[in-house]
Amino acid sequence: MAEIDSGSERAVPRKRADARRNEKALLDAASAAFVASGVDVPVRDIAAKAGVGVGTIYRHFPTRADLIVAVYRHQIEACAEAGPALLADSGTPHTALVQWINLFVDFLITKHGLAEALQSDAAAFQTLHAYFLDRLVPVCDQLLDAAVAAGEIRPETDAYGLLRGVGNLCIGAGNDPRYDARRLVQLLIAGLRLR
């Protein structure tokens, strides 16, 4: 049975429920393993953590680059989906923005090694970067617009520029244990507030 993707009018095969569960377990296990041990963690460790065989990983993701890209797409989706949920559940749009930026920082800090791991597959890396921008810039825009409309932050804040600035502040996090990217990001976000 196929399901129609309304955005592209193409037939997309529907995965069985157990295949979707296996894939989610794999992506969650790989995410945790990448955070703990980097993107070069042995596939057998990921499989054990996910409770599946190594063959299952290779059936879903034939190459390490495929797995890495899938993990980061999965994490990008989680970050994108969190924005509207935070906006709906937080007391103020500014609170939602701060919480979302903290999630974004968590996401960025765990990405060390991504560029190196995908060096041999530049097309996959470029596609992932475009997906990152396509999914996260509009979410940040929505949060910024809500905070501006509530009179909480400066109106001239640009989502792309803010995400880029946060990203640049997070770059040094892995190189120096004295470097506190979170503190610098907090200062940046505090600078958006209207006094």
Disulfide bonds with the S-S distance in Angstrom:
none
